[in-house]
C-alpha cells in the first residue's frame, strides 16, 4: 500500500492528539518518528523508559502509546500494567512494539494487559501509520463528541434559563397587573364615601349628619394618607433614599405609641387588646418614628385578620439578643405554605384580607435597616398568628451610655435603703462628654462626690493622689483604653487600689474575662441601667459600713 493511500491526518489534528513512544533505544525512537511521517510525527512525544512514560502520563493525555516490550528496569508489560492501574490512563490504547518473533505466550500476555495490537520490528511505515492514525482519529472524534456534549449542555442550560427568565417576567407582569387592580380597588374604596359625603354636604345636612360625614371623611382621608405613605416609603427604601434617624429610645414607649395609634380602630372592631411591657426601660438605638411604624403595622395587621370578639396581645421583652416585640392574635391564621413569602412585596393571600400587601414588606425592610429580624408563625388557618421583631441593643463603645434626664429622675434612691446615707468618692473617666456628665449628675443626685476626667492619664494621677472609693472607667477611649488604665492603677496603687468598675458596650463572657484579668472588680454593659449601677454602689457602701 503506497503512502498516498494512507489516512489523511492533518498537522493540527496530530498536534492536538499526542502519540507517546516508549523505547530505551533512541535510534528506535528516531525510526518510529520517521515511519510516522511529518503529519503524525508532529504530535509525537518520546520517552526512554517506563518511568519517564508514567511521569508524562500524569501530565497530559495521549491518543495512543507505542511501547517497546524489551526495556531494562521496567519492561513494556510492567509499564502497561501500571498504566492500566491509573484512573486517568486506564483506557489508553497500547500498541506493543517488539523485535522478537511472534511469541504466542508474549502476545497473549500483552493482550491480557489491555494491548490493542502488536507491531513487529523492523517497523513498516504504512502499517504503523494506518494503525496509529486510526486511534488518532478516534481520539479526535471523542474530543469532538465531548465538545458537542458540552455545547449541548450549555445550550440546554441557556434554554432553561431563558424559560425561567420568561416565566419570571410573566409573573412580574402578572403581579404588576394584580397590583394595579388592587391599587385601583384600594383607592376607590375610600374615595366612594368621600364622594358621597361631598354630595351630602351640598344638601346642607343637619348637625348630627354633618358630624357623621366629617368623621367618615377624616377616616377615609387617613386611609388614603397611610396608603400613599406606605407606597412612598417602599419606593424610598427600594431606591436607597430613606435614612434612619437613630437615637437612644425605650421600646416600651414605641409600643405605647403604636398601641395608641390603633386602639380606636381595635375598639371599633370589637376586639380586645392586652399589652405587657417590663417595669424597666428597654433601651435600643434606632429610629423611634420608624420603629413605631413597624409595631403599628403589626398591630394593624393583627386587627385586620381578627374577627369581632377576637383578642390581640402585644409583648415587649428584653433578652441577651436585644429588644423583642411580639404581636399575637387568635384570628384567621396563615396557611403554612404562605409563611415563607408573607413579607414579600404585594403579598396578599389571606381570604377576606384587604390592602396592597405593603405593610409586612415595609416592616421587614425597616427591621432589616435596624440590623434586626422579623418572623411570622401560625399553626394554620383559623388558629391565629404571631409576628415577632428583634431589635439588637447598641453594642459599640461610642455614643451608647448617655443617661436621659427621665432615667435620672426614675432612679432616685429611696431614703430608707441600707447604705443610702453613706457618700462615696467616685472618679469618672470617659472621653464622651454627654455620657460622663449625665452619669455625674445621676451619681450626684444620689449624694455621692464625683470627679470627672476625660483624659485617662490625668485621671490616673488624680486617682493616685486623691484615693477615691470607686473609679468608673470607659473601656473605649482613644488615647488609652480602659484595660490599660486598670492595669496602671493596680500597679501604682497596690493594696490601696480603689474599686474599679468597667463601663463598656460589650458583655460576652470573653469580654468579662478580659476586664477581670485587667483588674476590674465589676463589668457593666452600656447603656447602664441606673438601678443596676445603684445596686452595685449600694453593695460597696454596705461593705464599707461593715468594714
WONOR-V405164 format. One record per pair of residues at least 12 apart in sequence whose C-alpha atoms are under 7 Angstrom apart, sorted by the first residue. I is the first residue (numbers start at 1). J is the second residue. If there is no record, write none. Layout:
i = (I	I)
j = (J	J)
This chain:
i = (1	3	6	6	7	7	9	9	10	11	11	11	14	14	14	14	15	15	16	17	17	17	17	17	17	18	18	18	18	18	19	19	19	19	19	19	19	20	20	20	20	20	20	20	21	21	21	21	21	21	22	22	22	22	22	22	22	22	22	23	23	23	23	23	23	24	24	24	25	29	35	36	36	36	50	50	54	57	63	63	63	64	64	64	64	65	65	65	66	66	66	66	67	67	67	68	68	68	69	69	69	77	80	81	93	93	94	94	95	95	95	95	95	96	96	96	96	97	97	97	98	98	98	99	99	179	182	183	186	190	190	190	194	197	230	234	244	245	246	246	246	247	247	247	248	248	248	248	249	249	249	249	250	250	250	250	251	251	251	252	252	252	252	254	254	254	255	255	257	258	258	258	259	261	262	262	266	269	270	270	271	271	271	271	272	272	272	272	273	273	273	274	274	274	275	275	275	276	276	276	277	277	277	278	282	282	284	284	285	285	286	294	297	298	299	302	305	305	305	306	306	306	306	307	310	310	311	311	312	312	312	313	313	313	314	314	314	315	321	322	322	322	322	323	323	323	323	324	324	324	324	325	325	325	326	326	326	326	327	327	327	328	328	328	329	329	329	330	330	330	331	331	331	332	332	332	332	333	333	333	333	333	333	333	334	334	334	334	335	335	336	339	343	343	343	344	345	345	345	346	370	371	371	372	372	372	373	373	373	374	374	374	375	375	375	376	395	395	396	397	397	397	400	400	401	401	401	401	402	402	402	403	403	403	408	411	411	412	413	419	419	419	420	422	423	423	423	424	424	424	425	425	425	425	425	425	426	426	426	426	426	426	426	427	427	427	427	427	427	427	428	428	428	428	428	428	429	429	429	429	429	429	429	429	430	430	430	430	430	431	431	431	456	456	460	464	467	468	469	469	470	470	470	471	471	471	471	472	472	472	472	473	473	473	474	474	474	475	475	475	483	483	486	486	486	487	487	490	499	500	500	500	501	501	501	501	502	502	502	502	503	503	503	503	504	504	504	505	505	506	507)
j = (126	126	126	130	130	133	39	40	39	39	40	42	39	40	42	43	42	43	43	43	62	63	136	139	140	43	44	45	62	63	43	44	45	62	63	64	65	44	45	46	62	64	65	66	45	46	47	65	66	67	46	47	48	49	50	53	66	67	68	47	48	49	67	68	71	48	49	71	48	46	125	125	128	129	74	79	83	89	135	136	139	92	93	94	135	93	94	95	94	95	96	97	95	96	97	96	97	98	96	97	98	110	113	113	115	116	115	116	115	116	117	118	119	115	117	118	119	118	119	120	119	120	121	120	121	346	356	356	355	220	223	224	217	213	358	362	287	287	285	286	287	285	286	287	283	284	285	286	283	284	285	288	281	282	283	284	282	283	284	277	281	282	316	288	291	292	292	295	292	292	295	296	296	296	296	300	303	308	308	309	308	309	310	311	309	310	311	312	311	312	313	312	313	314	313	314	315	314	315	316	315	316	317	317	318	323	393	394	393	394	370	363	359	327	327	329	331	332	353	329	330	331	332	331	330	331	329	330	328	329	330	327	328	329	326	327	328	327	392	390	391	392	393	390	391	392	393	388	389	390	391	388	389	390	386	387	388	389	386	387	388	385	386	387	384	385	386	383	384	385	382	383	384	381	382	383	384	378	380	381	382	383	384	385	378	380	381	385	380	381	380	376	360	361	364	361	357	358	361	358	391	391	392	390	391	392	389	390	391	388	389	390	387	388	389	388	505	506	505	476	504	505	526	527	435	526	527	528	434	435	438	435	438	439	442	530	531	446	446	538	541	542	538	541	447	448	449	448	449	469	448	449	450	468	469	470	449	450	451	468	469	470	471	450	451	452	468	470	471	472	451	452	453	471	472	473	452	453	454	456	459	472	473	474	453	454	473	474	477	454	455	477	480	485	489	493	498	498	498	499	498	499	500	498	499	500	501	500	501	502	503	501	502	503	502	503	504	502	503	504	515	518	518	519	520	518	519	519	521	520	521	522	520	521	522	523	520	522	523	524	523	524	525	526	524	525	526	525	526	525	525)
